[in-house]
């Protein structure tokens, strides 16, 4: 990914599917000169109902692919993968790993009613990391944990404004609002692309919080402090890979990224030289 005569900074980002593009977009806004490799494990999505062993195996495979491709920092742009696998990834890899977690702490600080709702996958909701966040920051506050089976799949299919998606979201959100929630946490990166619809459903009085900006700030801190990562002088490039069908991914990637992009198939053992040339 890097040209030996002109070192650049390369960041690898992965998610179970297309949701992590919301994180990648947030980092790109802050860092226009670095290169990104993005892997969507859409061939194995969603992670939310998978076993811990399966998620750990996929996270290990994807991060190895990113490191082999030249990534000098890994961003785990998936709450479920973070909750289940990030500790083992950090124990195994020498590159810095930036991970994410549901924004429960800032939601608790923001709520006026003392009730917050958390929308996330089943696996994230059941994870020890979410239980820890609730213990640490939930004193005196009611935290309503709402699993959202099937919501990731709707985003993967690009159903961001369908009547079905809107009705399903209403069913998920209505009980939270009825119990007094004035703050909602989007605990899955896929859900960020549904934020306009969610806000329409809740109304302006309900505040919505997600973690992409915080992850972008943390990534920038790593880039700023790691002396081995040198800034490029040109516009950074993105390489988009998927374990699913590149043809199917092309449309949804371009839609979510906001401009046409090319999506390539992820090989089992991607070679550095095969991924991107300048």
Secondary structure, 3 states (H helix, E strand, C coil): CCECCECCCEEEEEECCCCCHHHHHHHHHHCCCCEEEEEECHHHCCCCCCCHHHHHHHHHHHHHHHHHCCCCEEEECCHHHHHHHHHHHHHHCCCEEECCCCCHHHHHHHCCCCEEEEEECHHHHCCHHHHHHHHHHCCCCEEEEEECCCHHHHHHCCCCCCHHHHHHHHHHHHHHHHCCCCEEEECCHHHHHHHHHHHHHHCCCCEEECCHHHHHHHHHHHHHHCCCCCCCCCCCCEEEEECCCHHHHHHHHHHHHCCCCCEEECCCCCCHHHHCCC
